[in-house]
Each structure stands twice: as structure tokens, then as C-alpha cells.
């Protein structure tokens, strides 16, 4: 670009600015504020685009007469001429002039790319950052449509999908180098939890292939349905400060018996603790979430690594909260052992909500859905569970079976048998009196809420079907957003891309 052309660009920028001032003065008394706001936004976009064009023009195209870049062996590269490439910024599209040099190995080198730290794709880092943040929260079409409306672009809905895979590849390396939360923001104990949620996948990637498909049928995991869903394993970890509770408090909470006055008092007490700088009991601190379609082992590897990072000296007791899935329990315990964390496990806890649901099923089978006897029966059995009288509850259920064997329908008998088996299999996780006395949480609401907010809310909109790679990319980006790490992740991503794309600055011939 000639000096005259550069001067023309700056003159255009000045004219754009002067036109902006003239518009503001002329709009007074003639336009509504919202109209002025909209017009100013578009004009500021144009000014931003003109400013970028001026910056690019001043930066040159990477050509230095008589000073070509050198190869690793010190040989000068041949100049092949200028090349203009499109670049989409938040202000609009502009052209980047790039001097091309031929490398002896057959590739081309563009020195200006390293100087400007241009991305591998034609979309600016800032534009992609904003777009992908939206696409992680809502479907691609809505995200792109909103972008197009706000910025007056014409992007296709598929764009976030194409860009997402590149970003997802950096999530794991990012978390490997992220520092642990500050000690003064952490609680005294760590809680781990895991669950799973099915994600509907494309027909071409279904786990139960049609007879004409040659690939063999793999083993399905929990949450997977043949030909429909693939399991997303969700894990969370957070720290907390224990506070002992009485079983009666839990009973009243589960049966929704707290009065408005009691709720208001509890809220006031929480506010008072915050005002005094005291930690809130059992409230998750620095909650970290993660979800993957790569299986339980991958999910637990991430979980264990994160726990080791946030408590490198192994000072905090661990508790594990699960819904009773034996596969999750077995694999998580194995990973804790492999990570040498098993000795710190102070409690393995069955979600009290799941346990109470089995009681409600039995109560409904015995007394119907609306009888007062049903509520009283469930309340008494729930209280027994919370006092760690699991054996007593199981014995009572068996007694009902024995005494009423001639009168129980097959359906009611099956409900009783299923509940007995469930409690027997999970007795080692149901010492609720001890857990409450230690001040531990006894519900898996944190991970179940994460299953909803991280997976279900984004992945299960009507008609959605996913490729495995596409779903994985969205889940990983969405987790970064949910963890509050989006800005830090982008700094890492840009630095990593710079190192990958421009590992060396080419020396110039003298």
C-alpha cells in the first residue's frame, strides 16, 4: 500500500468521526434516544472497521525489500508476491495484505501472520470468543442469528460447530495448568460426586447399528439406550465447611414442613454469617464441573486430577456422594485408590433423596397415593433411616412381606422386594446419623443440578441429535463457562495457538 493510500484511509477515519459528531448534533430534537443508540452503534462499527484497516495498513504486509526471511538453515526464501486474505472482526470484514515467501520444502511463509498473531481461521479471536460463549449456552442457530442481528453479519449456523472442535482440544491442557483455588476461599472438606445423563446422537453414530451395518455392537453403559443415546458422565467437586444437623431437620425439609417464619430465620442466619465473614455451612465452595462422552474412566481421571490439585498436601477429608449406581461407585473407588486418595475417604454417602423415593413407592403401594397413613408411614421409616436404623427398616419391610404374603399383589410384592434389595446393597452408604453428626451433606443435588444445567438444558432441545465429537466439544466449552474460567481459558488458548502457529520468528537476510 502506498503512502497516499494510507493517508486516504486515515482521512476516511477522520471523516467518519466528523460525520458521527454531525449526526449527534443533527439528531437532537429529531430522533428518539433508542434510534440514536442504534444508529450510533452501526456508525461506531464502521469507525472500528476503518480503525482496524488503518492499523493493518500501518503494519505493512511483511515484505522488506532485500531482506527475505531465512530458513532454519539460513537460506533466503523467494518472494512470491502479495496475497490478500479475508479477516472477520467484530466490526466487520476487512482484507489483510500478506507478503508470501516460498519455503524450499514447498510451503509458504507469511511474516505478517506472526507479527499480527493472526488466527488459523479467518475469524478474529475476540469474535470467536463471544460467539462460542453464546453457542455453549444456546443452540447454534439461535446464537448465530443473534450474532448476525447484533453485528449485521451473515454467518451460517454451522460456524460454531466448525470452530468448537479446535477450542475443545485445549480444555484438558488448560485445566492441567490452572492453579488451585486460593486457600482462604476453600472449606475444610472436599466433596466428590458423579452421575450420568444420556445424549441423543445422530443415526450414523448410534451404538446399536442396523443389521446391514457391518460394525459390531459395543457394550452400552448406564444412561445409554440402543440406537438413541450415549452416556455423558458428569462429575463435580467442591469444598465445604461441615455443620452438624439433627435427623428431624432433614425429615422436616424432605416433607416440606418448614414454615415461612422458619425459612426467613434460616435466611437471616445465613446473611449474618456472611456479614461476619464466617463460612456458610455445607455450601459448595469453588464448585468445579466436568462432563464427557469418553466414558467413566476419562471423567474420573479429570476429577481425581482436579482434587489432587486443589489439595496437593492431602490435608482435607474426602466424602463421596452418589445415587447408588454400582458402576459409578466401583470405578470411582478404583480411581481413588489409583490416585492414592482412598485413605482420605471419610464417607461414601447414598443420596437421601433416592433412598426416600424407594420409601414413597412402598408407601404408595401399601396405602395409596393420597392417604394420610402413607405420609405417616414414610415419615417414620425415613426417620429410622436418618437414625442409621437401616437393618430395622429392612426387617420391617420383610415382615410386611411375610405377614401379608397371601394378600399382596405381585406388583406390591415386587415394590417391596426391590426396595429391600436396594437398601441391602447400599447399607454401607447409609450411616446417615454419623454423616449428619459430622455435618456432611447427604444429597446429590449438586451433581444432579449439574446434569441438568450442563447437559440437559443444552443437549436435549426438541429434535436435537448430535455427533459424538460435536457434543463433546459443546460439553467441554460449556463446562469452562460454568466454572467461570472462560476468560482465563481464552488467554491460554490464544497463547497456545501462537506457539503452535508461530514457533519461531524468521530471521531476515542482511
Buried (B, 14 or more C-beta within 10 A) or exposed (E): BEEEEBEEBBEBBEEBBEEBEEBEEEBEEEBEEEEBEEBBEEBEBBBBBBBBBBEBBEEBBBBBEEEBBBBEEEEBBEBEEEBEBEBBBBBBEBEBBBBBBBBEEEEEBBBBBBBBEBBEBEBBBEBBBBBBBBBBBBBBEBBBBEBBEEBEBEBEBEBBBEBBBBBBEBBBEBBEEBEBBEEEEBBBBBBBBBBBBBBBBEEEBBBEBEEEEEEEEEEBBBBBBEBBBBBBBBBBBBBBBBBEBEBEEBBBEBEEEBEEEEEEEEEEEBEEBEEEEEBBBBBBBBBBBBBBBBBBEBBBBBBBBBBBBBBEEEEBBBBBBBBBBEEBBEBBBBBBEEBEBEEBBBBBBBBBBBBBEBBBBBBBBBBEEEEEEBBEBBBBBBBBBBBBBBEEBBEBBEEBBEEEEEEBEEEBBEBBEEBBEBBEEBEEBBBBBEBBBBBBBBBBEBBBBBBBBBBBEBBBEEEEBBBBBBBBBBBBBBBBBBBEBBEBBBEBBBEBBBEEEBEEEBEEEE
